[in-house]
Amino acid sequence: MASPVYVWHGSSQDDADATWNSATIAYLTLELALAAVDADGIVYVASEHSQTQESALTLGSTNGTLANPVTIISVNKDDSDAYLAMVDDAAPGSVATTGNYTITINKSDIYIGLTFNTGMDLSFYVQLGHQLMKNCLFKVTRTTIIGGALYYMFVMWENCIYERTSGDRNITIGYEATFIWRGGTYKHNGGSTIGNVFDLNNARDGTIDVSGVDFQDLDAGDYLVDTENMGWKIWFKRCKVPAALAGFISGTIAHQGYTAKFHSVSSSDIIYQLQENYYEGQINSDVATYYQATYDGTNEYSIKMVSLATAKEWVRPLRFKLAEIWADANPTLTVELNTDNVVLQNDEFWIEIEYPDGTTGALGGLDQTSRSATIVTAPANLTTSAVAWTEAFGTEKPQKIEETISGGQAGIHTVWACLGKASTTVYVCPKITVS
């Protein structure tokens, strides 16, 4: 790694010290250091460093590349340059703009422990690039823009705090951008409903992957993400939200390419909760109707599949990965399901099983399905089941599917539940019987 450079607003720049006060090494502002540091170099920023300007600020190393990025890290200049995040310092610093001026981060650099405070927007722009922000604090007055009209960019936040200091704006994700946020907190100090935390801004074909983030500062009427456009892959995992949250998504999905999954996203500490949203319908965990599956060894639940009018028999089902189980070669798998007085046929509800092929394991694919043989084959009713469900509706119709694998080998068997009948609710037990 190249020799480090140093940033501290209090540098005298006339001291013989070769680190914090050297005229040739220390810099008064971060942007000057970024212009001088070599590729694969490191910038030490004093945790108490404070720079503020009433004009737009663009940050990006001159020499860093995607393969050899520059790392910018907040350190304790009085303790052998040990790591110390600005937010953890007794006299924390920041890189800030005032007035209606934006901070833009526009290269494939890595920031660790810095605080950014902008009077306007915070923008992450780098086409075909990667940006990593770790243990950073973002104080934003207006919109945060990730990608904008630029394509193919990747931004990751790790254990970052995002603080909205005023207003009702959101985090806007641009075309074909990938945004990952692992650990941290969303703070909303603006005092008004923001609508959607993430706004897709009519963009398409991007990814939002959020895990371990505390969203409890959101207000009633807020949503996590909107549903404006096609091709998005949304996944939230293990996040805390307020009980008054209006919902996870702000509308009905209008395109097949858009999927939004929320696993263990809750206002409580119940880890089983899930919701998945597709063009064909919505899937939720349900504790009022169940057969034998438990989420904690004691409390039981089922998977509630609710199809929309967009689901089509045989060809376009609402589809859910019910289980991944290890089994010996050629097992019989039994899936139990229930409805409120609806008798399902095998072109309306079926299972698909992925398993390793007995000759060429890598070519297993979707080798077996309980669906009717062809779209013109006369459908048949599913088998009536005699098992006893606990259910929360009037006239139950328990049914089951028993499917025996042939030509397979021992290994992981993945079972998908498929609901092709439109405007229908089906409860499926996620505990599959293997015999």
Residue pairs with C-beta under 8 A, 6 or more apart in sequence:
1 40
1 41
1 42
2 37
2 38
2 39
2 40
2 41
2 42
3 38
3 41
4 37
4 41
4 42
4 43
4 44
5 25
5 26
5 27
5 33
5 36
5 37
5 41
5 42
5 43
5 44
6 19
6 20
6 22
6 25
6 26
6 27
6 33
6 43
6 44
6 45
6 46
6 77
7 26
7 27
7 28
7 29
7 30
7 32
7 33
7 43
7 44
7 45
7 46
7 49
8 20
8 26
8 28
8 45
8 46
8 48
8 49
8 77
9 28
9 29
9 46
9 49
9 50
9 51
9 93
10 46
10 48
11 20
11 21
11 26
11 27
11 28
12 21
13 21
13 22
13 23
13 26
13 28
14 21
14 23
15 21
15 22
16 22
18 25
19 25
19 26
19 44
19 77
19 81
20 26
20 46
20 77
27 33
27 36
28 51
29 51
30 43
30 45
30 49
30 51
30 59
30 72
30 95
31 57
31 58
31 59
33 43
33 45
34 43
34 59
34 60
34 61
34 62
34 70
34 72
34 107
34 109
35 61
35 62
36 62
37 43
37 61
37 62
37 63
37 64
37 70
38 63
39 61
39 63
39 64
39 65
39 68
39 69
39 70
40 64
40 68
40 69
40 70
41 61
41 63
41 64
41 70
41 71
42 70
42 71
42 72
42 73
43 70
43 71
43 72
43 73
44 73
44 75
44 77
44 81
45 72
45 73
45 74
45 75
45 93
45 114
46 74
46 75
46 76
46 77
46 93
47 74
47 75
47 76
47 77
47 84
47 85
47 86
47 88
47 89
47 92
47 93
47 113
48 77
48 86
48 89
48 91
48 92
48 93
49 74
49 86
49 93
49 95
50 93
50 94
50 96
51 93
51 94
51 95
51 96
52 94
52 96
52 97
52 98
53 96
53 97
53 98
53 101
54 97
54 98
54 99
54 101
54 119
55 97
55 101
56 97
56 101
56 102
56 103
56 104
57 95
57 97
57 101
57 102
57 103
57 104
58 103
58 104
58 105
58 106
59 95
59 103
59 104
59 105
59 106
59 107
59 109
60 105
60 106
60 107
60 109
60 126
61 69
61 70
61 107
61 109
63 70
64 70
64 107
64 108
64 109
65 108
66 108
66 128
66 129
66 130
69 107
69 108
69 109
69 110
69 130
70 107
70 109
70 110
71 109
71 110
71 112
72 109
72 110
72 111
72 112
72 114
73 83
73 111
73 112
73 113
74 83
74 84
74 85
74 86
74 89
74 93
74 112
74 113
74 114
75 81
75 82
75 83
75 84
75 113
76 82
76 83
76 84
76 89
83 112
83 113
84 113
85 112
85 113
85 114
85 135
85 137
86 92
86 93
86 94
86 113
86 114
86 115
86 137
87 113
87 115
87 135
87 137
87 161
88 113
92 115
93 115
94 114
94 115
94 116
94 117
94 139
95 103
95 114
95 115
95 116
95 117
96 103
96 116
96 117
96 118
96 119
97 103
97 117
97 118
97 119
97 120
98 119
99 119
99 120
100 119
100 120
101 118
101 119
101 120
102 118
102 120
102 121
102 122
102 123
103 116
103 118
103 121
103 122
103 123
104 123
104 124
104 125
105 111
105 122
105 123
105 124
105 125
105 126
105 131
106 123
106 124
106 125
106 126
107 126
107 129
107 131
108 126
108 129
108 130
108 131
109 131
110 131
110 132
110 133
110 134
111 131
111 132
111 133
111 134
111 136
112 134
112 135
112 136
113 134
113 135
113 136
114 136
114 137
115 136
115 137
115 138
115 139
116 122
116 136
116 137
116 138
116 139
117 139
117 165
118 139
118 140
118 141
118 142
119 141
120 141
120 142
121 140
121 142
121 143
121 144
121 145
122 138
122 140
122 143
122 144
122 145
123 144
123 145
123 148
124 131
124 144
124 145
124 146
124 147
124 153
124 155
125 145
125 147
125 148
125 150
125 153
126 150
126 153
127 150
127 151
127 152
127 153
128 151
128 152
128 153
129 153
129 154
130 153
130 154
130 155
130 156
131 153
131 154
131 155
131 156
132 156
132 158
133 155
133 156
133 157
133 158
133 160
134 157
134 158
134 159
134 160
135 158
135 159
135 160
136 157
136 160
136 161
137 160
137 161
137 163
138 144
138 160
138 161
138 162
138 163
139 163
139 165
140 162
140 163
140 164
140 165
140 169
141 164
141 165
141 166
141 167
142 167
142 169
143 169
143 170
143 171
143 172
144 162
144 169
144 170
144 171
144 172
145 172
145 174
146 153
146 155
146 171
146 172
146 173
146 174
146 177
146 179
147 153
147 155
147 173
147 174
147 175
147 176
147 177
147 179
147 203
147 206
148 172
148 174
148 175
149 174
149 175
150 174
150 175
150 177
151 174
151 175
151 176
151 177
152 176
152 177
153 174
153 176
153 177
153 178
154 177
154 178
154 180
155 177
155 178
155 179
155 180
156 179
156 180
156 181
156 182
157 180
157 181
157 182
157 184
158 182
158 183
158 184
159 182
159 183
159 184
160 181
160 183
160 184
161 184
161 185
161 187
162 171
162 184
162 185
162 186
162 187
163 187
163 189
164 187
164 188
164 189
164 190
164 194
165 189
165 190
166 189
166 190
166 191
167 190
167 192
168 190
168 192
168 193
168 194
168 195
169 194
170 194
170 195
170 196
170 197
170 198
170 199
171 179
171 197
171 198
171 199
172 198
172 199
172 200
172 201
173 179
173 198
173 199
173 200
173 201
173 203
173 206
173 208
174 201
174 203
174 206
175 203
175 204
175 205
175 206
176 203
176 204
176 205
176 206
177 203
177 206
177 207
178 206
178 207
178 209
179 206
179 207
179 208
179 209
180 207
180 209
180 210
181 209
181 210
181 211
181 213
182 210
182 211
182 212
183 211
183 212
183 213
184 212
184 213
184 214
185 213
185 214
185 217
186 197
186 213
186 214
186 215
186 217
186 218
187 217
188 194
188 217
188 218
188 219
189 217
192 219
193 219
193 220
193 221
193 222
194 218
194 219
194 222
195 221
195 222
195 223
195 226
195 250
196 222
196 223
196 224
196 225
196 226
196 250
197 215
197 218
197 222
197 223
197 224
197 225
198 208
198 224
198 225
198 226
199 226
199 228
200 206
200 225
200 226
200 227
200 228
200 229
200 232
201 228
202 228
202 229
203 229
204 229
204 230
204 231
204 232
205 230
205 231
205 232
205 257
206 231
206 232
206 233
207 232
207 233
207 234
208 225
208 232
208 233
208 234
208 235
209 235
210 235
210 236
210 237
210 239
211 236
211 237
211 238
211 239
212 237
212 238
212 239
213 239
213 240
214 239
214 240
215 224
215 239
215 240
215 241
215 242
215 245
216 240
216 241
216 242
216 267
217 242
218 241
218 242
218 245
219 242
219 244
220 242
220 244
220 245
220 246
221 246
222 245
222 246
223 245
223 246
223 247
223 248
223 249
223 250
224 236
224 241
224 245
224 248
224 249
224 262
224 265
225 234
225 248
225 249
225 250
225 260
226 249
226 250
226 251
227 249
227 250
227 251
227 252
227 253
227 254
227 258
227 260
227 277
229 255
229 258
230 254
230 255
230 256
230 257
230 258
231 255
231 257
231 258
232 257
232 258
232 259
232 260
233 259
234 249
234 258
234 259
234 260
234 261
235 260
235 261
235 262
235 263
236 248
236 261
236 262
236 263
236 265
237 262
237 263
237 264
237 265
238 263
238 264
238 265
238 271
239 262
239 264
239 265
240 265
240 266
240 267
241 265
241 266
241 267
242 267
243 267
245 267
248 260
248 262
248 265
248 275
248 277
249 260
249 277
252 308
253 259
253 260
253 277
253 278
253 279
254 279
255 279
256 278
256 279
256 280
258 278
258 279
259 276
259 277
259 278
260 276
260 277
261 274
261 275
261 276
261 277
262 274
262 275
262 276
263 273
263 274
264 270
264 271
264 272
264 273
264 274
265 273
265 275
266 273
271 295
271 296
272 285
272 287
272 295
272 296
272 299
272 301
273 285
274 283
274 284
274 285
275 282
275 283
275 284
275 285
276 282
276 283
276 320
277 283
278 318
278 319
279 308
279 310
280 307
280 308
280 310
280 311
280 316
280 317
280 318
280 319
280 419
281 305
281 306
281 307
281 308
281 310
281 311
281 318
281 419
282 306
282 308
282 318
283 303
283 304
283 305
283 306
283 318
283 320
284 303
284 304
284 306
285 295
285 301
285 302
285 303
285 304
286 301
286 302
286 303
286 304
286 427
287 299
287 300
287 301
288 391
288 392
289 302
289 304
289 338
289 389
289 390
289 391
289 392
289 393
289 427
290 300
290 301
290 302
290 389
290 390
290 427
290 429
291 300
291 302
291 336
291 338
291 387
291 388
291 389
291 390
291 429
291 431
292 300
292 336
292 387
292 429
292 431
293 300
293 301
293 302
293 429
293 430
293 431
294 300
294 301
294 431
295 301
300 390
301 430
302 338
302 427
302 428
302 429
302 430
303 320
303 322
303 417
303 427
303 428
303 429
303 430
304 425
304 426
304 427
305 318
305 320
305 417
305 419
305 425
305 426
305 427
305 428
306 318
306 424
306 425
307 317
307 318
307 419
307 420
307 421
307 422
307 423
307 424
307 425
308 318
308 422
308 423
309 422
309 423
310 316
310 422
311 317
311 318
311 419
311 420
311 421
311 422
311 423
311 424
312 420
312 422
313 347
313 348
313 420
313 421
313 422
314 347
314 371
314 372
314 375
314 420
315 375
315 420
316 420
317 350
317 418
317 419
317 420
318 418
318 419
318 420
319 352
319 416
319 417
319 418
319 419
320 416
320 417
320 418
320 428
321 414
321 415
321 416
322 335
322 351
322 415
322 416
322 417
322 428
322 430
322 432
323 414
323 415
323 430
323 431
323 432
324 412
324 413
324 414
324 415
325 412
325 413
325 415
325 432
325 434
326 410
326 411
326 412
326 413
327 333
327 355
327 410
327 411
327 413
327 434
328 410
329 358
329 405
329 408
329 409
329 410
330 404
330 405
330 406
330 407
330 408
331 404
331 405
331 413
331 434
331 435
332 402
332 403
332 404
332 405
332 434
332 435
333 351
333 353
333 402
333 403
333 404
333 405
333 413
333 415
333 432
333 433
333 434
334 400
334 401
334 402
334 403
334 432
334 433
334 434
334 435
335 351
335 400
335 401
335 403
335 415
335 417
335 428
335 429
335 432
336 385
336 387
336 389
336 398
336 399
336 400
336 428
336 429
336 433
337 344
337 349
337 382
337 385
337 398
337 399
337 400
337 401
337 417
337 426
337 427
337 428
337 429
338 389
338 391
338 396
338 397
338 398
338 399
338 426
338 427
339 396
339 397
339 399
339 424
339 425
339 426
339 427
340 391
340 393
340 394
340 395
340 396
340 397
340 425
341 393
341 394
341 395
341 396
341 397
342 397
342 421
342 424
342 425
342 426
343 381
343 382
343 397
343 399
344 381
344 382
344 397
344 399
344 421
344 424
344 426
345 372
345 379
345 380
345 381
345 382
346 370
346 371
346 372
346 379
346 380
346 381
346 382
347 371
347 372
347 375
347 377
347 379
347 420
348 379
348 419
348 420
348 421
348 424
349 382
349 401
349 417
349 418
349 419
349 420
349 421
349 426
350 369
350 370
350 371
350 372
350 401
350 418
350 420
351 369
351 370
351 401
351 403
351 415
351 416
351 417
351 418
352 366
352 368
352 369
352 371
352 415
352 416
352 418
353 366
353 367
353 368
353 369
353 403
353 405
353 413
353 414
353 415
353 416
354 364
354 365
354 366
354 367
354 413
354 414
354 416
355 364
355 367
355 368
355 405
355 408
355 409
355 411
355 412
355 413
355 414
356 362
356 364
356 408
356 409
356 410
356 411
356 412
357 363
357 364
357 367
357 407
357 408
357 409
358 407
358 408
358 409
359 407
361 409
361 411
364 408
367 405
367 407
367 408
368 403
368 405
368 406
370 401
370 403
371 418
372 378
372 379
372 380
381 399
382 399
382 400
382 401
383 399
383 400
383 401
383 402
384 397
384 398
384 399
384 400
385 398
385 399
385 400
386 398
387 398
387 400
389 396
389 398
389 427
391 427
405 413
415 432
417 428
419 426
